[in-house]
C-alpha cells in the first residue's frame, strides 16, 4: 500500500483506526511525517501493553477468582500475539521511514538543482557564462515579473514571449527604410492612366539616386570598422526592385546574406488605371473626408495600409527574435514607398493619426535609419524588441515634420 493510500485523511486501514491520527499525510513536511509516525507508534505500543492488565482486572471483578485464574493462564498466548503485532508494526514503520528517507533525498536533489541554476544565472549576470543558461533566463532572474508591480512586461506579450529577444546578439544592428528612387510617376502624373502603378520604372536620375544611396549606406556600414551583412526586403513594384539593384551595386556578394520580396511593403493602392480628371476629384474629396481614412475607389485608405504594415511588423519582430538575422552585425534594408515608409514608423513608434499626417515623405532614395540601442546592463529583458531601436539624428533631420519625442522607443507594442 502506498504512503498516500495508507495515511490518507479517510484511510480505512486498521492501522489508522487503532492509532491516533494527526492530520493529512500529504500536507505535512517530511520531518513532521516522521515525528508523527514515531509519536503514533510509541503511543499505540504503550496502550497495547495496558490491554492485558485492565482486562484481567475487569474479569476478576465480574467472574471471581476462577475466571481470573483462567484469564491469567491465557496471558502467555495474548502476549505472544501482541509481540507479533508489535514486530509487524516495527517492520511497517521501517518501511515507511525508508520511504520518507527517499522522499527527503529526492527533495534534496531538487533543491540542489535549483541552487545550481540560480548560481549559474548569477554568474551569467556578472559576466561569466555557464553552459546551458540563456541570457534571457538571466535577465528574467534579475528583473523579475514587472506585471506584479502593475507595469508593462513584453516577455508575456506575444506567443511564448515572442515579443522580446532571447539574446541581444540576435538583433539586427540597424533597420534601414528606403523610399524608392525617382520614378516616371514622380515626374509625370498622367502616366498612371496608361501604365499600371506596379510597372513604373525609375528615371535616369532615379538610377543615380539609388546608386548614391548604396554608397552612403556602404560608408555607414564601414564606419564601425567591423564586418557587416545586409538583408533586403523589397516591395514588388518595379521601381522598388530597381532601387534595390542600384543600392546592391555598392556591396560585395559576401556582404548580402539575403533579399526577398515583401508584398506588404507595396505602395498604397490608389485604384487601377488612374484617370487624371477623376483622380483630381478624388484627391479633393480625400482632403474633405480625411486623408488617412479616405478609401480610393478600387483602392485602399491609409488605415488599410496601416493594417497590413502591422502584420508585416509583427512577423518581422518574431523573425528577429527567432534568430533569422543572427549571422552577426546584420543590417535590414526595407525598400518601400513614401506613405508605406511613414506608416512603418507610425506603427513602430506608435504615432497618432494627427502625428502621422504632420510628417512628410522623405526624399527619394534617402535612407531613414533606426539604430539598435546599446545594452545598458540594467535589465532590459522586459522590453519589446521595438523599444530597442531609435532613429538616428541624421535621419530625424531629413524627415520633415517628425519631432524628436516621436521617435523615442515606447513601451507599447
N, C-alpha and C positions, 0 to 999 in steps of 0.2 A: 504493500500500500504506500502511495506517495505521501510526502510530508504534508502537502496541501490537503490531500484527502483525509489523512488521519487526524489532522488538527484543525479542520475547517470549523467554522463557528457553529455548525449544526451537525457535527460528526456523530454518527450513531454507534461508534465503536464502544466496546466495554471499557476500554482504557479511559475514554473521555468521560464516561458516566461514573466510573469509580473514583476518579481523581478530581481534584479541584481544577476548574477551568479558569484561565487567567487572561482571556482576550483572544482576539482573532490572530491566528498564527502569521498570516500574510502581512499584517500591518505592523509587526514588531521587528526591531533590529535583530541581527544575529546574536548580539550579546544578550539581549533581553530574552530571546528564544531559549538560549542555553540555560540562563538563570531560571526561567520559568519551568523548564523541564526538570531541572535539578530540584527546585522547590517542590514541585508536584510529586516527584518520586519520593523525596525524603518524607514529606507529609503523609503520603499514602502508606509507606512502609511502617511508619510509627502507628498509624491507625490499624494496620493489619495485626501488628503484634498485640494490640489490645482486644482483638476479637475473641480469642480463646478464653482469657480470664473472665471477661464480662459474661460470656455465655455460660461458663461453668457456674459463676455465682448465681445467675438467674435460675439455672436448672436446680441448684441446691435448694434455693428458697421455695421453689414450686413443688418439687417432687421428692424432696427428702434426701437422705444420705445415700440411699441405694442408687438413685438416678445420678446423683453427683459422682458416686464412685464409678458408675458406668461411663459417665462423661469424661472423667479423668482418664479412664482406661483407654478411651479413643483419642486422647490428645496426641499421641505419637503419630497416628495417621494424619491428623489435621496439621500438625507441624510440618510433616513431610510435604504435604500438598502446598502449604504456604511457602516453604522453602523453594519448591519447584516453581511456583508462580513468581517468587522474587527473582530466581535465576533467569526466568524468561524475561521478566521486566528489565533486568540489568542488560541482557543481550539486546533487547529492543532499544534501550537507552544508548548503548554503544553504537548501534546502527544509526540512530538519529543524530548523535554527536558527530559521527563521521560525515553524515550528510551536511550538517551545519558547518563543519570544518571545510568541506569542499565549496560550500556557498561563500564562506569568508574568503577563501583563496581566489575564487572567481572575481569577487568584488575587488580584491587587492589588485588583480591583473587589470581590471577595468580602470581603476584609479591610477595605476602606473602608466597605462596607455595615455590617459588624459593628461597626466603630468608631463609626459614626454612631448605630447603635441603642443601643450602650452609653452614649454621650454623652447621647442622649435620655432614657434611663432615669435616668441620674444627675441630669439637670436636673429630671425629674419628682419624684424622691425629695427633692430640695432645695427643692421648691416651685414650680418652673417647670413648664409643661405643654405639651410639644411635641405637635403633632398626630400622631395615629395610634398613640400609645402608651397602653395602658390602665393604670390604677393597679394592676391585678393583675399585669401584667408587671413593673412597677416593684417591687412587693412581692416577687415571685419573685426578681428580681435581687438585692434587698437581703438576703433571708433565706436563700436557697439551699434545698437539699433536706434537710429535717430527718431524713428516713429514713436518710440516710447516717451520721447520728450515733446511730441506734437510737432515734429519737424519733418521736412522732406528727406526721403532716403531712396534714391533711384535704384538701389540694388533690388528693390522689391517692385519696380515699376513695370517691367516687361516680362516676356516669357523667360522664366528661370533666371531672373536678374539679367536679362539680355541687354538692358539699357546701360550697364556700367562695364567698363573694360576690366577683364580679369588681371591684366598686366599692362601697364602704361606703354610697354615696348611694342604692343600690337597697334598702337595708334599711328596713323599717318603723320608725318612731320608737318605737312600743310594740306589744306584743301583749297584749291585754286579754281575760281569761277571765271570763265572767259566768255564774253559775248562774242558771237561770230564777227568776223571782219566785214568790211563794207560789201554789200551785195547789190545786185541790179535793182532790187526792190527799194533799197535806200536812196537811190538816185532817180528812179523812175516809178512813180506810184501806179501808173497806168499799166505796167507790165503784169500786175496781178490779175487783170481781166483776161489775159491770154495765156499766161503760164501759171501752172499750179504753184502755190507758195512753196511747197517742199522741193521744187525743182529749180528754184532761183539760184544762179551761181554767183561767185564773187566777181567783183570788178578787178581790173588790173591793180588798182590802188588797194583793194582788199587783200590781194595776194601779198603785196608788200607789207601790209599791216600784220598779217598772220606770221610771216617770217620774222618780222621785227619783234613780235610778241614772244616767239620762240627763243630768240637771242636774249631778251630781257629775262625770261624765266631761267635760261641756262646760267646767266650771270648770278641770279639769286641762289640757284642750287649750288653753285661752286663757291659761293661766298662762305659757306660753312666749313670748307676745307676737308670734307669727307665724302665718301661715296654716297650716291643717291640713286633712287629709282623713280620712274614715272609710271603712273597708271591713268589711262584716259577713259572717261565716259563721254559719249558723243551723241548729240541729238541726231535723229535720222535724216534731217534736212540736208540738202546738198551743200548749202553754204557753210553748215557746221562741219561737215566732213572735210571740205576744202580748207577750212580754218585749221582743223586738226593736222592736215597734211602739211600746211605751211609751218605750224609750230613744231611738228615732228622732225623737220629737217635739221633743227638745231641740236638734236640729241643723237648719240651713238645707239647702235642696235641694242647693245647690252644695257643701256640706261632705261629702256622701256620694257617693263615687265608685263604689260597688258593694255589692251584697248577694246572697248565693247560699245555697241550701240545701245542707247537707253531711250526708248520711245517716250518715257515720261518727261524727258527734258526738252521736248519739242516746243515750238512757238505756240502762243495762244492761237486757237483756230478762229479766224475771222469770217469763216464761211468758205464756200467753194470758190469758183471763179468770181472775182470781185468787180462788179460794175462800178466804175468811178462815181457816177451820179448817185446810185443807190447807196454806196458806201459813205459818201459825204453826208447824206441824210441820216444814216445810222450813227455816225460819229457825233453828230449834233444831238441826236436823241440820247446817246450814251451820256453826254455831259449833263443832260437834264435828269436822267434816271439815276445816275451814279456809275462812275467808271469801273469800279470794282465788281459791281453786281449785274451790270448790263450784259445780257447774253445776245451775241450776234446771231441773226438768223442762220441756221445750219452751222453754227459755230459754238464757241464757248464764252463764258464770262471769266473774269479774273478769279472768282470764287471756285469755278470748276478747275482752273489750273492749280489753285491752292490745294484742292483735294488730291489731285494726282501727285503733286510735289510732296505732300505729306506722306503718301505711300512710299514714294522713292526714298525719302529721308529715313523712314522707319527701317526699310530694308538695308539702306546704306549703313546705319548705325549697327544693326545686327551683324552685317558682314564684317565691319571693322572689329567689333568685339569678339567675333569668332576667329579672328586672325587671318582673314583673307588677304590683308595688306601688311603682313608682319615680316616681309622679307628684309627689313632693315632700312630705315630712313626713306620710306616711300612717300611720294607726293601725289595726291589725287588731283586730276585736272578735269573739270566738268565744262565741256564746250557746249554752250546752250545759246539762249536768246535773251534779249533785253528784259522783257516782262518776266519771263521764267526765272531769270537770274535774281531779280528783285524779290520774287516770291520765295525763292530758296532762302534768301536772307531773312525775309519776313517770318518764315516758318522756323528757321533755325534760332533766331534771336527773339521771337515772339513779339513782333511789331503789331500794333493795332492797325486797323484798316486806314485810319487817318494818317498814321506814321508812314505806312506804305505809299499812300498817294502823294506824300510830300517828297519822296525820293525819286530822282530821275534815273533813267537808264544810264549805265556807264558808257563811255565812248566805245566804238567798235574795237575789238581785239585788245582791250585794256584789261589786264588781269586784276581780279579782286581776290586778295589773299587772306585766308583765315589761318592763323598760326597756332600751333599747339602751345598751350600754357605750360611752362616748366613745372614739374612736380615740386610742391612746397615742403613735402615731408610732414605736413600737419594733418594727415589722414584725409584723403580725397576719395575714399572708396565709396562714399555715399553719392558722389556726383554723377549726374548723367553725362554721357560722352559729349554731348553738345556743349556742356559747360566748360569743357577743357580746351575750347578754341576761342580766339578773339581775332578781330580784324586788324590787319597791320595799319600803322599810321599812314603810310603812303596810300594805301587803298582807300582809307577813310577820306582823304583829301580829294580823291578823284570821283567819289560818289556824291554828287551834288544833292543836298537836302538831307543827308544822313548825319545825325548828331552822334557825338562820342558815346553818350549814355544809351544809344540804341544798339550798340554792338558790344555791350558788356554781357558776359555769359549769364544766363538766367537759370534759376533752379527749376523752372517749368520744363516740360518735355514736349 
